[in-house]
């Protein structure tokens, strides 16, 4: 009854299991991390999943002090 869901439909980032495989947005969403100090590194423990990079976030984890742009951990 839902034309946006079928095993033959390609998954899109919309919060719906489009291809009926019991996973939502797999392969099309990204993990983002809040980056309060703008150094390009985000808080690892505060990871979110989104369809696109949002303002104030980064795709690189590893900031151990998000109040100081000079302090982060590269791993």
Residue pairs with C-beta under 8 A, 6 or more apart in sequence:
4 14
4 16
4 18
5 16
5 17
5 18
5 19
5 20
6 18
6 19
6 20
7 19
7 20
7 21
8 19
9 18
9 19
10 18
10 19
11 17
11 18
11 19
11 23
11 25
11 26
11 27
11 28
12 18
12 25
12 28
13 25
13 28
13 29
13 51
13 52
14 25
14 51
15 24
15 25
16 24
17 23
17 24
25 49
25 51
28 51
29 49
29 50
29 51
30 49
30 50
30 51
30 52
30 53
30 59
31 47
31 48
31 49
31 59
31 61
32 42
32 47
32 48
32 49
32 50
32 53
32 54
32 57
32 58
32 59
33 41
33 42
33 43
33 44
33 46
33 47
33 48
33 57
33 58
33 59
33 60
33 61
33 63
34 42
34 43
34 46
34 48
34 56
34 57
34 66
35 41
35 42
35 43
35 56
35 57
35 58
35 63
35 66
36 43
36 56
36 66
36 67
37 63
37 65
37 66
37 67
37 68
37 69
38 69
39 63
39 69
39 70
39 72
40 58
40 60
41 58
41 60
41 61
41 62
41 63
41 72
41 73
41 74
42 57
42 58
42 59
42 60
42 61
42 62
42 63
42 66
43 61
43 63
43 66
44 61
44 62
44 63
47 61
48 57
50 57
53 59
62 72
62 73
62 74
62 75
63 71
63 72
63 73
64 71
64 72
64 73
65 71
65 72
